[in-house]
Amino acid sequence: MPPINWSEILFVLFAFVALVQVLYYSCLFSKIAFYKPKLKTSSRQHPVSVIICARDEDENLARNLPGVLVQNYKSTFEVVAVNHNSLDDSKYILQELKKTFKSLNVVELTQEAKLISGKKYPLSIGIREAKHEVLLLTDADCVPASEFWVEKMQDAYDDNIEIVLGYGAYHKKSGMLNKMIRFETFHTALQYLSYALAGMPYMGVGRNLSYKKDLFLRNKGFASINHIPSGDDDLFINKVATKKNTAIIIDPEAVTRSIPKTTWKGWFKQKSRHYTTAKFYRPQHKFLLGLYFTTQFLFYPLLILSGIFFDWRYALGIFILRLIIQAVIFRNAMKKMGEDDLWSWFLVLDVMMFVYYIIFASALWRKPNQKWN
């Protein structure tokens, strides 16, 4: 029996990992990179209820809520602000804003729901209070990128659509942390928006998400996930989204932007909380996401090992092939999503994702934090 050639096995494994990555980029993520929205022969404006839940967010409400209230929308829309047991000046900020903006509906919550963890209770109350069928969700620390955010988001609806997935980005600031936060956010959006276009919607983000009130009530709201602190956006969408009832919107004027964390520790804490819900996704979504993350994690270590122990020329050739495909996809997708400045950094940031996966891998089985803010 001939001896096992471990260097060849190592290279074959590297080639397989690279092939899987190339398939994800060329067959899946290309749907966003080369996305062209269908031309609509007619458009209607639906009455919209924008819902924002806040706890101790007085500064964010004062800074961002006016950007929601001054939306240029010719049809009827309201803003439902749910103030959930805030101990700061949120109540007084909302009272002052209500004097100026009659479209603002303030809901003051002074009690906790014992059997409903996280943000789901205040959000459920906000949905119940909403007057209109089309719900548009965002957070207190978010501001629309334009005055046409409401118009653009609701325009994706037609007779069959019940869910519209948008892009929730972060403000651009200097420093590597900001670039990493925005790259990871872009990378996540590239996935969930591409999956939706491929007929496999699996999540949305509460910073920019819309769905029908009837869809929420028909599925008994968050009843099946009330015991999980997070998941009011991604797990709910994972449960109710289908190929036929979900649409996406990619438009610079339909983006919301949030204030990013300013410390690595703060960002790590935020992301760890978000990843605790991934274990509850549907099996097919967990498999596809897991396969992508695993191959992305293994790519650079196997590249180095193949270059050392097999033949660096073959390893380099495969790396360049993946790099070219990745560069084309990222350049087009980043341009569409308003993240153009990240493209020149994408290789550095992509390598940094290797460390990112090591840090956050434990969050997949860690017990969720019971607090939402």
Secondary structure, DSSP 8 states (H G I E B T S, - for coil): -----HHHHHHHHHHHHHHHHHHIIIIIIHHHHT------S------EEEEEEESS-HHHHHHHHHHHHT---SS-EEEEEEEES--SSHHHHHHHHHHH-TTEEEEEE-S--TT--TTHHHHHHHHHH--SSEEEEEETTEEESSTTHHHHHHTT--SS--EEE--EEE---SSHHHHHHHHHHHHHHHHHHHHHHTT------TTSEEEEHHHHHHTTTTGGGTTSSS-TTHHHHHHH--TTTEEE---GGG-EEE---SSHHHHHHHHHHHHTTGGGS-HHHHHHHHHHHHHHHHHHHHHHHHIIIIIHHHHHHHHHHHHHHHHHHHHHHHHHTT-GGGGGGHHHHHHHHHHHHHHHGGGGTS---S---
